[in-house]
Structures are given as C-alpha cells and as structure tokens.
Amino acid sequence: MIYDIRHVTTYRYDAAVAAAACVMRLLPRAEAGQKVIDSGLDIAPAPAETRERADAFGNRVTSVRIDAPHRELRVSALSRVAVERPAPPAAALTPAWEIIRAAARSLRALQAESPAHFLFPSRQVALDAATTLWCAQSFPANRPMLEGCADLMGRIRRAFEYKADATAVNTTVAEAFAARKGVCQDFAHVMIAGLRGLGLPAAYVSGYIRTIPPPGKPRLEGADASHAWVSVWCGPEFGWLDLDPTNDLMAGDDHVVVARGRDYADVSPIDGVFVGSGDHQLSVSVDVRPEGE
C-alpha cells in the first residue's frame, strides 16, 4: 500500500507569542516493511532555524526555532509512504514467554532496538500491581509469547471502552486501568505496563491507521488522528512484532509507523516552549489516504 498522509497541527494563542522553540516527531521513519517515498514539514510562521536528527530510538526529530511574533502556529506534515509488511508468524511457533523473559534479561546490547530499553518503568508507564495481575491471566506457564500477547490484546479490546474524552494525555496507567476506558494511548500504556510487570519487553509505537477501510471492512478506531499501538519482543529469531490493542489486530499494511519509544513521552508529536502570556487552543487533523482513493 502507498499512502498519502496529511497531519496538520494548529496552535492559536490568546495573545501574541514573541518566540517559540519546538521539537517535532511528525515525519515517518524508514524501517523493514515501510519505505518513506517523500516527506516534509510546512511551518508558518517560517522558522529562523530548523535542524533534523535521529534520536536514540532511530526516530526522525525536527527542532525548530521561531523568532517572529505570531498569534497562530500551523505545522503541516506531508508524507508519502509505501507499506508492505511480512505476514506475522504463527503465534504458537514463538518461544514460551518465560524463555523470552530470561533472554531479555541476559542481553547486554544497548542499540536502539535492544529489549533492555523496554523492560523497566518509564516516564508515563509506571508499573501497577493491579494491571500486572490482570494481564498475567493471559500468560499461563509455557504459553508461546505471541499467543499470550494476542490474548491480552483481545481482552483489552473487549474490557475497555474507546472514549475520546475519558482521559487526558497525562492519565496514568493505574487511572486508565481502573476506568476501563480511554483512547489508543491508554490501551497501549496499559498493555505495556502489564507486559513489563511480567518482565517482558514492550515498546510504544506512534503512527497512523488508514482513514478509509477496505470495502466491506469496518472503520478502525483511531483513524483521523495519531494512532498508537504496542511492539513486543519475541526473541532473537522473531524480533519485534506489533499489536494494536485498540482494534484487536496485528499491525499490518493499514498501519504507518512514525516513531517508537518507551511510552508516549518519547514520541510526542510536538513538544516545546513559547514566550508569551495567555492560553492557547490546539486543533489537529489527520488524513491517511491510500493511493488512488
């Protein structure tokens, strides 16, 4: 699949902003199964300085400095991405989860994709005893890793209600788990916390899901916005595999990856500071369209 993606973020300020500095993670990354054909940012007002780099996890990060006074900041990310992911392995072929746990603990490598980065609590994924206990029901002794993860993903989809206004960006894992409602960020954080509580490596993935479903297929939750899902390490042979607990499916050609990290804080689309007073309003629109549709 080839997708044309338009992600527009607009900040409107109650009073003029003298200057702003932002860090943006809006450009899709190139990785196995995903090729970035073209991508770029259109920013108004125009930045005085723009720098792009790769962060510790291999994500594309754009830093900008805006010196011109403004009442509105508009960032348009335009990308064309080709996605052709291999079919996931049969879940029963993956090693038992206890083997994965032991293997992850024994590795000493610290490259971007190393499981070591994704075993421990992080800024927005604190371990929670109730969450871990509930998630552990999917992992009886000797169950294949991917089988357990798929079962957990399905249980989250059935037990939690997708409700856009039920949580905020800083909602904790314990709060989201207790409420049993939220958005894709919450579902991903709950699943990650449960897996890490069991000693299993789990990462947070941000990106998009296709806006227009294939004929005869239902519309997926999370379209028309940034989406989030989970990546789990299934050992050296199978590597990292992506699961979407919001929609109870393995991530495939409907998913476009922008960034990977330990939690939402690592992959937030736009972070920054501005010099000014008063409040601001934020609006975001996302359009992900398959080529020719």
C-alpha positions in Angstrom: 0.0 0.0 0.0 1.1 3.5 -0.8 -0.4 6.2 1.5 -0.6 10.0 1.2 -0.6 11.4 4.7 -1.5 14.9 5.8 -1.2 15.8 9.5 -2.0 19.4 10.4 -1.5 20.9 13.9 -2.6 24.4 14.7 -1.9 26.4 17.8 -3.9 29.6 18.3 -2.8 31.9 21.1 -4.9 34.4 23.1 -2.0 36.9 22.9 0.9 37.3 20.6 3.7 34.9 21.1 7.2 36.5 20.8 9.1 33.3 20.1 8.8 29.6 20.3 11.1 26.5 20.2 9.6 23.1 19.3 10.7 19.6 18.9 8.6 17.7 16.3 8.3 13.9 15.7 5.9 14.1 12.7 7.9 12.5 9.8 7.5 8.7 9.4 10.6 6.6 9.8 12.0 4.2 7.3 12.2 0.6 8.6 11.6 -3.0 7.5 8.3 -3.2 5.7 8.0 0.6 5.4 9.6 3.0 2.8 9.3 6.7 3.0 9.0 8.0 -0.5 8.7 11.7 0.4 8.1 13.7 3.5 8.4 17.2 4.8 7.1 19.9 7.1 5.4 23.2 6.2 5.6 25.6 9.1 4.0 29.0 9.4 5.4 31.4 10.5 8.7 30.2 8.9 11.3 29.1 11.5 14.5 31.1 11.9 16.3 27.7 12.4 15.5 24.1 11.5 17.5 21.0 12.4 16.7 17.3 11.8 18.4 14.5 13.6 17.7 10.9 14.7 17.0 10.2 18.4 18.2 7.3 20.5 15.5 5.1 19.1 16.1 5.9 15.5 13.1 8.3 15.2 13.2 11.4 13.0 13.3 14.5 15.2 13.0 18.1 13.8 13.9 21.0 16.1 12.7 24.5 15.1 13.1 28.0 16.5 10.6 30.7 15.6 11.6 34.3 16.3 8.7 36.1 14.6 5.8 37.3 16.8 2.7 35.3 16.0 -0.9 34.5 17.1 -1.0 31.2 15.3 1.4 28.4 14.7 0.5 26.0 11.9 2.5 22.8 11.2 1.6 20.7 8.2 3.4 17.3 7.9 3.0 15.8 4.4 4.3 12.3 3.6 4.0 9.6 1.1 4.8 6.1 2.5 4.9 2.6 1.0 3.9 -0.1 3.4 4.4 -3.9 2.7 4.8 -5.8 5.9 5.5 -9.5 6.1 2.8 -11.7 7.5 3.3 -12.3 11.2 4.5 -15.8 12.3 2.1 -18.4 13.7 1.7 -17.4 17.3 2.3 -21.0 18.5 5.8 -21.0 16.9 7.1 -18.2 19.2 9.0 -19.3 22.3 7.4 -19.6 25.7 7.1 -16.2 27.4 9.3 -17.4 30.3 12.1 -18.0 27.7 11.6 -14.5 26.3 11.8 -13.0 29.8 15.1 -14.8 30.5 16.5 -14.0 27.1 15.7 -10.3 27.5 17.3 -10.1 30.9 20.5 -11.8 29.7 21.1 -9.4 26.7 23.7 -6.7 27.2 23.3 -4.9 23.9 22.1 -1.3 24.0 21.4 -0.4 20.4 18.2 1.3 19.5 16.1 -1.9 19.2 17.6 -3.6 22.3 15.0 -5.1 24.6 16.9 -3.6 27.5 15.3 -0.2 26.9 11.8 -1.5 27.2 11.9 -3.7 30.3 11.6 -1.1 33.0 9.1 1.6 34.1 9.3 4.8 32.1 8.0 8.4 32.5 4.4 7.5 31.5 4.4 3.8 32.2 4.7 3.1 35.9 4.3 -0.5 37.0 0.9 -1.1 38.6 0.2 -4.3 40.6 -3.5 -4.5 39.6 -2.7 -4.1 36.0 0.1 -6.7 36.1 -2.1 -9.2 37.9 -4.9 -8.8 35.3 -2.5 -9.1 32.4 -0.9 -12.1 33.9 -4.1 -14.1 33.2 -3.0 -14.3 29.5 0.3 -15.9 30.4 -0.1 -19.3 32.0 3.1 -21.4 32.3 4.8 -22.2 29.0 2.4 -20.3 26.8 4.0 -19.1 23.5 4.9 -15.4 23.7 2.8 -14.2 20.8 -0.2 -16.3 21.9 -0.2 -14.6 25.3 0.2 -11.1 23.8 -2.6 -11.7 21.3 -4.9 -13.0 24.0 -4.1 -9.9 26.2 -4.7 -7.6 23.3 -8.1 -9.1 22.7 -9.0 -8.9 26.4 -8.1 -5.2 26.5 -10.3 -4.6 23.4 -13.2 -6.4 25.0 -12.9 -5.0 28.5 -12.1 -1.3 27.7 -14.3 1.3 26.1 -12.9 3.6 23.5 -14.0 7.0 24.7 -12.2 10.1 23.5 -12.9 12.4 26.4 -12.4 9.9 29.2 -8.7 10.5 29.7 -6.0 13.2 29.1 -2.5 13.0 27.8 -1.2 12.7 31.4 -3.6 10.0 32.6 -1.7 7.3 34.5 -1.7 3.6 33.8 -3.5 2.9 37.1 -6.2 5.5 36.3 -6.8 4.2 32.8 -6.9 0.6 34.0 -9.4 1.4 36.8 -11.7 3.4 34.5 -11.6 0.7 31.8 -11.9 3.4 29.2 -9.8 5.8 27.2 -8.1 6.1 23.8 -5.4 4.2 21.9 -2.6 5.8 24.1 -4.3 4.4 27.2 -4.8 1.0 25.8 -1.1 0.8 24.7 0.2 2.1 28.0 -1.9 -0.5 29.9 -0.7 -3.4 27.8 2.9 -2.2 28.0 2.7 -1.8 31.8 1.3 -5.3 32.2 3.9 -6.9 30.0 6.8 -5.1 31.7 5.3 -6.1 35.1 5.8 -9.7 33.9 9.4 -8.9 32.9 8.6 -8.8 29.1 10.0 -6.2 26.7 7.3 -3.9 25.3 7.6 -0.6 23.3 5.2 2.2 22.4 4.6 2.9 18.7 3.0 6.1 17.3 1.8 6.5 13.8 -1.4 6.4 11.7 -4.0 3.9 10.6 -5.7 4.2 7.3 -8.7 6.5 7.2 -10.6 4.6 4.5 -11.1 0.9 5.3 -11.1 -1.7 2.5 -14.5 -2.4 1.0 -16.7 -4.4 3.4 -14.5 -3.7 6.4 -15.5 -1.7 9.4 -13.8 1.7 10.2 -11.0 1.2 12.7 -10.8 3.2 15.9 -8.1 5.8 15.8 -8.5 6.9 12.2 -8.4 10.7 11.6 -5.9 11.1 14.4 -2.4 10.0 15.5 -2.7 6.3 16.5 -0.7 4.2 19.0 -0.1 0.5 19.5 2.4 -1.9 21.1 5.5 -3.7 19.9 6.6 -6.8 21.8 10.0 -8.6 21.6 9.6 -12.2 20.7 13.2 -13.3 20.9 16.2 -13.1 18.5 14.5 -15.3 15.9 11.2 -13.4 15.6 12.3 -9.9 16.8 9.8 -7.1 17.4 6.1 -7.7 16.5 3.5 -5.0 16.5 0.0 -5.5 18.0 -2.9 -3.0 18.1 -5.0 -3.5 21.3 -7.4 -0.7 20.3 -8.6 -2.7 17.3 -7.5 -6.3 18.4 -5.3 -7.0 15.4 -1.7 -7.4 14.4 -0.3 -4.2 12.9 -0.1 -4.7 9.1 -0.4 -2.7 5.9 -3.1 -0.5 7.5 -0.6 0.9 10.0 2.1 3.6 9.3 4.9 4.0 11.9 6.1 7.4 12.8 8.1 6.8 16.0 9.0 4.1 18.5 9.8 4.6 22.2 9.2 3.6 25.8 5.9 5.5 26.1 4.1 8.5 24.7 6.6 10.9 26.2 9.3 9.5 23.9 7.2 10.0 20.7 5.0 13.1 21.4 4.3 14.7 18.0 5.2 18.2 19.2 6.9 19.4 22.4 8.1 22.9 23.1 8.0 26.2 24.8 6.8 29.6 23.8 7.4 33.1 25.1 4.1 34.8 25.7 1.1 35.1 28.0 -2.5 33.8 27.9 -4.0 30.5 27.0 -3.9 28.6 23.6 -6.2 26.3 21.7 -4.9 23.3 19.8 -6.5 21.6 16.8 -5.3 18.5 14.9 -6.5 16.9 11.7 -5.1 13.8 10.1 -5.9 12.3 6.7 -4.4 9.0 5.6 -5.5 8.1 2.1 -4.4 5.0 0.1 -3.1 6.0 -3.3 -5.9 6.3 -5.9 -8.7 6.6 -3.3 
